[in-house]
Amino acid sequence: VHLVESGGGSVQAGGSLTVSCAHSGYTYSSGFMGWFRRAPGKEREGVATWSFGRTNYADSVKGRFTISQDNAKNTLSLQMNNLKPEDTAVYYCAACALSSWAGGIMDWVRRLDHCDYGQGTQVTVSS
């Protein structure tokens, strides 16, 4: 699976950004696509997942972020509203051949050996 993220940038707190992921080769009959992020000095954090129309979100972004998939354009997007400085991170798009994992709903990020992911795009939120 080939994934290329775009759309990152800098924004003030309270602003909005959309990051996108152009992908090819995703043909998993099970599994999902999602976004995770990594901030300097912090562990990777799962942000949101999409699987055949079903979505899940980390508590930290619920109500502010929306994940969506455009199957016609092979593009996974993450609309981010009411951004906070703590959202500053590199955002990665992932395609994972996982149907279950230990831990919480966003702990799939501990199993990136079962995922393909892109190079990431920087999102910076200033206060």
N, C-alpha and C positions, 0 to 999 in steps of 0.2 A: 504494500500500500504506500502510495506517495502522497505526502501532505505538505502544503505550503501555506503558512499563516501570513496574514496581512492585516493592516488597519490599526495597528497600535499607534500610540502617540502620547502627547502630554495634554493634560486637561486639569482644570481647577476642580477642587472638591465641589460636589453637587452636579457636575457636568456629566455628559454621556459620551460613550464611544461604542463602536461596533467593531469587533475583530472577526475576521473571516478565515475560512480554511478551505482552499481548493484541494480536492482529493480525487484520486483515481485508484482503481484496483480494489476497492472495498466491496467484497462479495460475501462477507460472513453471513451465514444463515442464522447464527446466534452471535452474541456479543453486542457491542455498542460502540458509539463514538462519543467523545467527550472532550472537555477542556480541563486542564490542570494548570496550576501556576506555581512559580517559585520566586520568592522574594529573597533578597540578599540575607544570608545568615539564617534562613528558615528552611524547614523541610518542604518538600513538594506538598501541595494541597489540591485535592480534587475539588473542582468548582461546579461542574454540571455534566450530566450525561444525557444522551439521546439514543433511544433504541426503538425503532419501528413506531415512532410517534409518542412513546412514553418518555417523560423527562424526570430528572431528579436534580436537586440542587443542594449544595452545602448550605448549612444554616446561616453562614456568614454572608451569603449573597441572595438568599431567598427573598423574593419580592422586589429585588433590584435588577437581577440579571435574567435574561431569557435566552435559552438555547433553541436553535431551530435548524432544520435541514431542508435544503432545496434540492430535491432529487434530480430535477431537470438540469440543474447547473452543477451538480456534484459539489455543493458548497455547504459547509457547516458554519453557522454563525453564532456569535455570542453578543447580544445586545446588552450593554452595561449602562444602567442609569444610576443617578444619585451616587456617583463614585466617591469613595473615601480615600484618604491617603494610605490607609492600610490595604487598599486594593493594588497598590503599586507592586508590580512583579513582571516577570516574563511569562507570557501566556502561551501555552502549548496546546495544539490540537492532537488528539490521539484516536486511533482506531484499535479496538481491543477485542481479541478472541477469548473473552471471558464471560461466563454465565453466572459464576458465583465466586465469592471470595470471603475470607475471614474478616471480621471487624465490621465497622460501620459502612453506610451506603457509599461513602466517598473514599473508602480505603482501597479501592481498586488501584490507586496510585502506587501502592506498595507492590503491585504486580506488573510493572511496566515491561517485564520480560515477556509478557503476553500481548504487548501492544506495539504498534508502530506510531511514531510521533514525529512532528516536524521540528524545525529549528527554533521556533518560538518568535514572538513579537513582543516588544517592550511596551508596557503601559505604565505611565507615570502620572500620579495624581498629586497635585500640590495643594497645600492648605491655604 
